[in-house]
């Protein structure tokens, strides 16, 4: 999945204000990929991926200006990473 790449884009957008490599509009491609791939993972990853999509949808425009938006987006990415990792470990 692509949460690491999304996290990098978020940091570039918010902290570095890099409008080229950290363009939040580009985050949509990552979020959509995470949501689509998450649908094929065991529970609870599909629900988590869907929730992360909504979090992005509600907060992406504040990246670079709103500290609450960066917090909500990074928390959502961290939660998805944890759930996906746990689900993959259970497959062993």
C-alpha positions as CSV (number, residue, x, y, z in Angstrom):
1,X,0.0,0.0,0.0
2,X,1.1,3.6,-0.3
3,X,0.7,5.2,3.1
4,X,4.4,6.0,3.3
5,X,4.3,7.9,0.1
6,X,1.2,9.8,1.2
7,X,2.9,10.7,4.5
8,X,5.9,12.1,2.6
9,X,3.6,14.2,0.4
10,X,1.8,15.5,3.5
11,X,5.1,16.5,5.2
12,X,6.3,18.2,2.1
13,X,3.1,20.1,1.7
14,X,2.7,21.1,5.3
15,X,6.2,21.6,6.8
16,X,8.2,22.4,3.7
17,X,5.4,24.1,1.7
18,X,6.9,22.4,-1.3
19,X,4.1,23.1,-3.9
20,X,5.7,20.8,-6.5
21,X,6.5,17.6,-4.6
22,X,4.0,18.3,-1.8
23,X,1.0,19.3,-3.8
24,X,-2.0,18.1,-1.7
25,X,-4.0,17.6,-4.9
26,X,-1.5,14.8,-5.8
27,X,-2.4,13.1,-2.5
28,X,-5.8,12.1,-4.0
29,X,-4.0,9.5,-6.2
30,X,-2.5,8.0,-3.1
31,X,-5.7,8.1,-1.0
32,X,-7.7,6.5,-3.8
33,X,-5.0,3.8,-4.2
34,X,-5.0,3.1,-0.5
35,X,-8.8,2.9,-0.4
36,X,-8.9,0.6,-3.4
37,X,-6.2,-1.7,-2.2
38,X,-7.6,-1.7,1.3
39,X,-10.8,-3.2,0.1
40,X,-8.8,-6.4,-0.7
41,X,-7.3,-6.7,2.8
42,X,-8.8,-8.6,5.8
43,X,-10.9,-6.7,8.3
44,X,-10.6,-4.1,9.8
45,X,-8.4,-2.7,7.0
46,X,-11.2,-2.0,4.5
47,X,-13.1,0.1,7.0
48,X,-10.0,1.9,8.1
49,X,-9.0,2.7,4.5
50,X,-12.5,4.1,3.9
51,X,-12.3,6.3,7.0
52,X,-8.8,7.5,5.9
53,X,-10.4,8.6,2.6
54,X,-13.0,10.7,4.5
55,X,-10.3,12.2,6.7
56,X,-8.3,13.2,3.7
57,X,-11.4,14.5,2.0
58,X,-12.2,16.8,4.9
59,X,-8.7,18.0,5.7
60,X,-6.4,18.1,2.6
61,X,-7.0,21.7,1.8
62,X,-5.7,22.9,5.2
63,X,-2.3,21.3,4.7
64,X,0.4,24.0,5.0
65,X,-1.8,26.3,7.0
66,X,-3.9,24.4,9.6
67,X,-2.2,22.4,12.3
68,X,-5.4,20.5,13.1
69,X,-5.6,19.3,9.6
70,X,-2.0,17.9,9.5
71,X,-2.7,16.2,12.9
72,X,-5.8,14.5,11.7
73,X,-4.3,13.4,8.4
74,X,-1.1,12.0,10.0
75,X,-3.0,10.3,12.7
76,X,-5.2,8.6,10.1
77,X,-2.2,7.5,8.1
78,X,-0.6,6.1,11.2
79,X,-3.7,4.2,12.2
80,X,-4.0,2.7,8.7
81,X,-0.4,1.6,8.8
82,X,-0.9,-0.1,12.1
83,X,-4.1,-1.9,11.0
84,X,-2.6,-3.0,7.7
85,X,0.5,-4.3,9.4
86,X,-1.5,-6.2,12.0
87,X,-3.7,-7.8,9.3
88,X,-0.7,-8.9,7.3
89,X,1.0,-10.4,10.3
90,X,-2.2,-12.5,11.0
91,X,-1.8,-14.0,7.5
92,X,1.3,-15.9,8.5
